[in-house]
Amino acid sequence: MKAWINVIAVVVLLTLLPFGTSLSEELHQKGQQVFQSKGCVACHTIGGGRLVGPDLKGVTQRRVEEWLRKWLKDPDTMIQTDPIAKEMLKEYLVPMPNQGLTEEDIDALISYFKHEDNKQINNKEE
């Protein structure tokens, strides 16, 4: 009986694996769309160098996810209260505008940033 439960568990996992991959793919693609539609590309690149704002290449290695979520949700408050945000304002001189992002938008953007960072890490290894 126990062997059958293990077999069923493996079959279920193998069945769901492609589904999970496509959800991840879908989420980071949505993040790319949000990045473009909200105008992030006017101030930021990912691996293309600094513009008005910082290059976001490696942002998920430089900042913890909780910080990124707070920053994306409410940059106005972060600029007033967070030491990192205050330093960025000194360096870039232009505050990041509040884009009114939803939690879904933020999830998608972080997925996109992680995907891009992982792509660059994988390219270094090749």
C-alpha positions in Angstrom: 0.0 0.0 0.0 2.8 2.4 0.9 4.5 1.8 -2.4 1.3 2.7 -4.3 1.1 6.0 -2.4 4.7 6.8 -3.4 4.0 6.0 -7.0 0.8 8.1 -7.0 2.7 11.0 -5.4 5.5 10.9 -8.1 2.9 10.8 -10.9 1.1 13.8 -9.4 4.3 15.7 -9.0 5.4 14.9 -12.6 2.0 16.0 -13.9 2.1 19.3 -12.0 5.8 20.1 -12.8 5.1 21.6 -16.3 2.1 23.5 -14.9 4.3 25.1 -12.2 6.9 26.1 -14.8 4.3 27.7 -17.0 2.9 29.7 -14.1 6.4 31.0 -13.3 7.0 31.9 -16.9 3.6 33.6 -17.1 4.3 35.6 -14.0 7.7 37.0 -15.1 6.2 37.8 -18.5 3.5 39.8 -16.8 6.3 41.5 -14.8 8.0 42.5 -18.1 4.7 43.9 -19.3 4.2 45.9 -16.1 7.8 47.1 -16.3 7.1 48.5 -19.8 3.5 49.7 -19.4 4.2 51.6 -16.1 7.0 53.4 -17.8 9.8 51.9 -15.7 11.9 51.7 -18.9 12.1 55.5 -19.0 14.3 55.5 -16.0 15.7 52.0 -15.6 17.4 49.3 -17.6 18.3 45.8 -16.7 21.9 45.3 -17.7 22.0 48.3 -20.0 23.5 50.8 -17.6 22.3 53.7 -15.5 19.7 56.1 -16.8 17.7 58.5 -14.6 17.5 55.7 -12.0 19.8 52.8 -11.3 20.4 49.8 -13.6 18.3 47.0 -12.1 20.7 44.3 -13.1 21.3 42.2 -10.0 18.7 44.1 -7.9 17.4 40.8 -6.3 20.9 40.1 -5.1 21.5 43.7 -3.8 18.2 44.0 -2.0 16.1 41.6 0.0 12.6 40.8 -1.3 10.8 42.5 1.6 12.7 45.8 0.9 11.9 45.6 -2.8 8.2 45.0 -2.0 8.0 48.1 0.3 9.9 50.2 -2.3 7.7 49.2 -5.1 4.5 49.7 -3.1 5.3 53.0 -1.5 8.5 54.7 -2.6 7.3 58.1 -1.1 7.3 56.7 2.4 10.6 54.8 1.9 12.4 58.0 0.8 11.3 59.6 4.1 12.1 56.6 6.4 14.6 54.2 4.8 18.3 54.9 4.9 19.0 53.0 1.6 16.2 55.0 -0.1 17.6 58.2 1.2 21.0 57.4 -0.1 19.6 56.5 -3.5 17.8 59.9 -3.7 21.1 61.7 -2.9 22.8 59.8 -5.7 20.1 59.9 -8.4 18.5 63.3 -7.4 15.1 62.2 -8.7 12.6 60.4 -6.5 11.0 57.3 -7.9 7.3 58.1 -8.5 4.6 56.0 -6.9 3.2 54.0 -9.7 0.2 52.7 -7.7 1.2 49.1 -8.1 -1.1 46.3 -7.0 0.3 43.4 -5.0 -0.1 41.3 -8.2 2.0 43.9 -10.1 4.6 43.7 -7.4 4.7 39.9 -7.5 5.1 40.0 -11.2 7.9 42.6 -11.2 9.8 40.7 -8.6 9.4 37.6 -10.6 10.7 39.4 -13.7 13.7 40.9 -11.8 14.6 37.4 -10.4 14.2 35.8 -13.8 16.5 38.5 -15.4 19.1 38.1 -12.6 19.0 34.3 -12.9 19.5 34.6 -16.7 22.6 36.8 -16.2 24.0 34.4 -13.6 23.4 31.4 -15.9 25.1 33.3 -18.8 28.2 33.9 -16.7 28.4 30.2 -16.0 28.4 29.2 -19.7 
